[in-house]
Amino acid sequence: MEFITQNDLFLKQYDVETLKYSLKMWSILSKKEKCKFKRLNLYTILLTQKVTSEFCVKYILNETYGNTEEEYSINDKTVLQLQPHISSEELRAAWDIYGDTEDD
């Protein structure tokens, strides 16, 4: 699996599996590695990538992955504005299914 960093998000589209992997890997990097790489910003993911409603509920709207005030302020409205292919009904359904579960 490919590990990507913040700057990579501007270069091309990544599949949700790569995004998930990179978000999860950040937590296990050493301090030295964290200084070397720039962490994925959840808001930037929404701006640059096309993601699924499931991904949004499990990772973007999950406070576990937030690290900045900007990221903690992301809500359903933000997701719907920046990911116009996701309908409010689809996001609501994803909340019903994945809102109370741990990410995979």
Contacts in CASP RR format, 6 or more apart in sequence:
PFRMAT RR
TARGET T0000
AUTHOR 0000-0000-0000
METHOD contacts of the structure
MODEL  1
MEFITQNDLFLKQYDVETLKYSLKMWSILSKKEKCKFKRLNLYTILLTQK
VTSEFCVKYILNETYGNTEEEYSINDKTVLQLQPHISSEELRAAWDIYGD
TEDD
1 17 0 8 1.000
1 18 0 8 1.000
1 21 0 8 1.000
2 14 0 8 1.000
2 18 0 8 1.000
2 21 0 8 1.000
2 22 0 8 1.000
3 21 0 8 1.000
3 22 0 8 1.000
3 25 0 8 1.000
4 14 0 8 1.000
4 18 0 8 1.000
4 19 0 8 1.000
4 22 0 8 1.000
4 40 0 8 1.000
5 22 0 8 1.000
5 37 0 8 1.000
5 38 0 8 1.000
5 39 0 8 1.000
5 40 0 8 1.000
6 38 0 8 1.000
6 39 0 8 1.000
6 40 0 8 1.000
6 41 0 8 1.000
6 44 0 8 1.000
7 38 0 8 1.000
8 14 0 8 1.000
9 40 0 8 1.000
9 44 0 8 1.000
9 45 0 8 1.000
9 48 0 8 1.000
9 49 0 8 1.000
10 48 0 8 1.000
13 49 0 8 1.000
13 50 0 8 1.000
14 49 0 8 1.000
16 51 0 8 1.000
16 52 0 8 1.000
16 54 0 8 1.000
16 55 0 8 1.000
19 40 0 8 1.000
19 45 0 8 1.000
19 49 0 8 1.000
19 51 0 8 1.000
19 55 0 8 1.000
19 59 0 8 1.000
20 55 0 8 1.000
20 59 0 8 1.000
20 103 0 8 1.000
22 40 0 8 1.000
23 40 0 8 1.000
23 59 0 8 1.000
23 65 0 8 1.000
24 103 0 8 1.000
26 34 0 8 1.000
26 39 0 8 1.000
26 40 0 8 1.000
29 37 0 8 1.000
39 67 0 8 1.000
41 67 0 8 1.000
41 68 0 8 1.000
41 70 0 8 1.000
41 71 0 8 1.000
42 59 0 8 1.000
42 60 0 8 1.000
42 65 0 8 1.000
42 66 0 8 1.000
42 71 0 8 1.000
42 74 0 8 1.000
43 70 0 8 1.000
43 71 0 8 1.000
43 74 0 8 1.000
43 78 0 8 1.000
45 51 0 8 1.000
45 60 0 8 1.000
46 56 0 8 1.000
46 60 0 8 1.000
46 74 0 8 1.000
46 78 0 8 1.000
46 79 0 8 1.000
46 82 0 8 1.000
46 83 0 8 1.000
47 82 0 8 1.000
50 83 0 8 1.000
50 85 0 8 1.000
51 60 0 8 1.000
51 83 0 8 1.000
52 86 0 8 1.000
52 94 0 8 1.000
53 86 0 8 1.000
53 90 0 8 1.000
53 91 0 8 1.000
53 93 0 8 1.000
53 94 0 8 1.000
54 94 0 8 1.000
54 97 0 8 1.000
54 98 0 8 1.000
56 79 0 8 1.000
56 83 0 8 1.000
56 86 0 8 1.000
56 91 0 8 1.000
56 94 0 8 1.000
57 91 0 8 1.000
57 94 0 8 1.000
57 95 0 8 1.000
57 97 0 8 1.000
57 98 0 8 1.000
57 99 0 8 1.000
58 98 0 8 1.000
58 99 0 8 1.000
58 101 0 8 1.000
58 103 0 8 1.000
58 104 0 8 1.000
59 65 0 8 1.000
59 103 0 8 1.000
60 74 0 8 1.000
60 79 0 8 1.000
61 74 0 8 1.000
61 75 0 8 1.000
61 76 0 8 1.000
61 79 0 8 1.000
62 103 0 8 1.000
63 72 0 8 1.000
64 103 0 8 1.000
65 71 0 8 1.000
66 72 0 8 1.000
76 88 0 8 1.000
76 91 0 8 1.000
79 86 0 8 1.000
79 91 0 8 1.000
80 86 0 8 1.000
80 87 0 8 1.000
80 88 0 8 1.000
80 91 0 8 1.000
END
